[in-house]
Amino acid sequence: MATTDKDKVFTALEIRDTANHDSVGSMTGEFTAETIVVHNSLNQDCELQLQGSADDGANWIDIGDSFTIPANTNDYQTVTDYFCCYRLQAQCSVAPTTGSLTSWILKTHGS
Protein backbone atom coordinates (compact mmCIF):
# COMPACT_ATOMS: atom_id res chain seq x y z
CA MET A 1 0.00 0.00 0.00
CA ALA A 2 1.32 3.44 -0.93
CA THR A 3 2.14 6.01 1.74
CA THR A 4 1.49 9.67 0.95
CA ASP A 5 2.89 12.94 2.28
CA LYS A 6 2.74 16.59 1.28
CA ASP A 7 4.83 19.70 1.84
CA LYS A 8 3.35 23.18 1.74
CA VAL A 9 5.98 25.22 -0.14
CA PHE A 10 4.07 28.52 -0.45
CA THR A 11 1.77 29.49 2.43
CA ALA A 12 -0.62 32.34 1.60
CA LEU A 13 2.16 34.31 -0.12
CA GLU A 14 0.79 37.81 -0.80
CA ILE A 15 2.68 38.83 -3.95
CA ARG A 16 2.43 42.58 -4.56
CA ASP A 17 5.24 43.07 -7.09
CA THR A 18 6.73 41.57 -10.26
CA ALA A 19 9.82 40.11 -8.56
CA ASN A 20 10.69 36.41 -8.53
CA HIS A 21 9.69 34.60 -5.30
CA ASP A 22 11.30 31.31 -4.20
CA SER A 23 9.32 28.79 -2.16
CA VAL A 24 10.75 26.75 0.67
CA GLY A 25 12.27 23.46 -0.42
CA SER A 26 10.57 20.07 -0.26
CA MET A 27 12.90 17.17 0.54
CA THR A 28 11.70 13.93 -1.01
CA GLY A 29 13.79 11.48 1.04
CA GLU A 30 12.26 8.04 0.51
CA PHE A 31 9.24 9.61 -1.21
CA THR A 32 8.75 10.48 -4.88
CA ALA A 33 7.17 13.83 -5.79
CA GLU A 34 4.08 13.22 -7.90
CA THR A 35 1.98 16.38 -8.13
CA ILE A 36 2.14 20.14 -7.55
CA VAL A 37 -1.14 21.66 -6.35
CA VAL A 38 -1.59 25.44 -6.56
CA HIS A 39 -4.31 27.71 -5.15
CA ASN A 40 -3.97 31.13 -6.77
CA SER A 41 -6.34 33.68 -5.24
CA LEU A 42 -4.21 36.54 -6.61
CA ASN A 43 -6.03 38.94 -8.91
CA GLN A 44 -3.30 38.37 -11.55
CA ASP A 45 -1.97 35.32 -13.39
CA CYS A 46 1.11 33.75 -11.81
CA GLU A 47 3.90 31.98 -13.68
CA LEU A 48 5.51 29.08 -11.81
CA GLN A 49 8.77 27.25 -12.49
CA LEU A 50 9.48 23.91 -10.82
CA GLN A 51 13.13 23.52 -9.80
CA GLY A 52 15.06 20.52 -8.52
CA SER A 53 18.30 20.08 -6.62
CA ALA A 54 20.57 17.06 -6.37
CA ASP A 55 22.52 18.54 -3.44
CA ASP A 56 19.86 19.37 -0.83
CA GLY A 57 19.13 22.84 -2.19
CA ALA A 58 22.62 24.23 -2.75
CA ASN A 59 22.15 24.44 -6.54
CA TRP A 60 18.80 24.62 -8.35
CA ILE A 61 17.97 23.45 -11.89
CA ASP A 62 14.81 24.37 -13.84
CA ILE A 63 12.66 21.30 -14.50
CA GLY A 64 10.68 21.50 -17.71
CA ASP A 65 8.85 24.59 -18.88
CA SER A 66 7.27 27.16 -16.61
CA PHE A 67 3.47 27.07 -16.35
CA THR A 68 0.86 29.74 -15.72
CA ILE A 69 -1.87 29.54 -13.11
CA PRO A 70 -4.61 32.05 -14.04
CA ALA A 71 -5.90 34.55 -11.48
CA ASN A 72 -8.38 33.12 -8.96
CA THR A 73 -7.79 29.54 -10.09
CA ASN A 74 -6.82 26.22 -8.49
CA ASP A 75 -4.76 23.88 -10.66
CA TYR A 76 -2.11 21.17 -10.61
CA GLN A 77 0.89 19.89 -12.56
CA THR A 78 2.33 16.37 -12.64
CA VAL A 79 5.99 15.83 -11.69
CA THR A 80 7.87 13.35 -13.88
CA ASP A 81 11.55 13.95 -13.02
CA TYR A 82 13.14 12.75 -9.79
CA PHE A 83 15.29 15.06 -7.62
CA CYS A 84 16.03 14.84 -3.90
CA CYS A 85 14.71 18.37 -3.34
CA TYR A 86 12.12 20.52 -5.13
CA ARG A 87 10.97 24.12 -4.94
CA LEU A 88 8.84 26.54 -6.96
CA GLN A 89 9.59 30.00 -8.24
CA ALA A 90 6.60 32.31 -8.66
CA GLN A 91 6.41 35.54 -10.63
CA CYS A 92 3.58 37.78 -11.81
CA SER A 93 4.07 39.95 -14.89
CA VAL A 94 1.59 42.48 -13.42
CA ALA A 95 1.75 43.22 -9.68
CA PRO A 96 -1.30 41.76 -7.90
CA THR A 97 -3.21 43.98 -5.48
CA THR A 98 -5.23 41.28 -3.70
CA GLY A 99 -5.10 37.58 -2.90
CA SER A 100 -2.35 35.09 -2.17
CA LEU A 101 -0.60 31.98 -3.48
CA THR A 102 -0.51 28.62 -1.68
CA SER A 103 1.11 25.49 -3.07
CA TRP A 104 1.87 21.93 -2.04
CA ILE A 105 4.13 19.20 -3.39
CA LEU A 106 2.39 15.83 -3.00
CA LYS A 107 4.59 12.76 -2.58
CA THR A 108 4.17 8.98 -2.48
CA HIS A 109 6.21 6.04 -1.26
CA GLY A 110 5.64 2.41 -2.15
CA SER A 111 3.02 0.96 -4.44
N, C-alpha and C positions, 0 to 999 in steps of 0.2 A: 504494500500500500504506500502511495506517495505521501510525503510530508511536505507541507507548504509553509512559507514564511513570507513576510513582506517588510520592506524598509521604506519609510516615508522620507523622501529626499528633498522635497520642497514642502514646507508647512505654511500655508496661507501667506505666501510671499507677495507683498503689496508692491508690485513694480510700478514706478512712477517716472521712468526715464527710458532712454533707448540704449542703455549700457548692457553689456553682457553680464549675466548673473549665473554663478556656479552653484550647483546643489551640493549638499553633503554627499559623501561617497557611500556606496552600498557594497559591503564585502560579501562575496558569494560563499566563501568557505567550501563546505561540502554540498552546497546548493547550486543549482543552475538557474540563472535569471531567465525568465520566460516571457514576461509581459511588463510593459510600462503603462501605467494608468495615469491620466492627467485630468484634473478638474480645473478648467480655466474660467473663472468668473470675472476676469478682466474685461474691460469694455473695448479692448483691442485684441487683434490676433497676436499669437505668440509663437515664435519659431523656436523649436527645440532641437538640440543636437545631442545624441547619445554619445558618450565617450567611455572608453575602457582603459584600464591600466593593468599591466602585468607585474608591477612592482609596488603594490599596495598604495597607489595614489601619488607616487613621486613624479610620474610622467604619464600624460593623458594622450590618447589617440582617438580621433574621430572614428566612429563606427557608422558606416553607411551614410546616407544622405540625411540632411536635416529634414524635419517635418513641421508643418504648421497646424496648430490647434486654434480654430476660429474662436473669436470672442464669445463668451458665455456658452461654452461647449464642453462636454465631457467626451473623452476619446481614449484610445489605446493604440499601442504599437507592439508588435511581436519582436522579441529579441532572438536572433539566430546565431550570434557569434559569442563564444565563451571568452571571458576575461575574469580575473580574480576580483576585480573591483570595477564598479560602474558609477557614473554620475551623469547628470544632465546639465546642459547649458541652455539658458532661456534668454531670449532677446525679443523685444517688440520694436518694430520699425517706427511706430507712432507711440509716444508716451501715454500709457493708460492713466485715467483719472479716478477710476473706481475699480473695485474687485481685487482678487488675489489668485495666486497659482498654487495648487497643491498637487503633488505627484508621488506615486509609489512605484517601487520596483518589486514585482511579484516573483517569487522563487520557488522551485520544487526540488525535492531530493527523493530518489528512489523511483519505483515504477508503480 
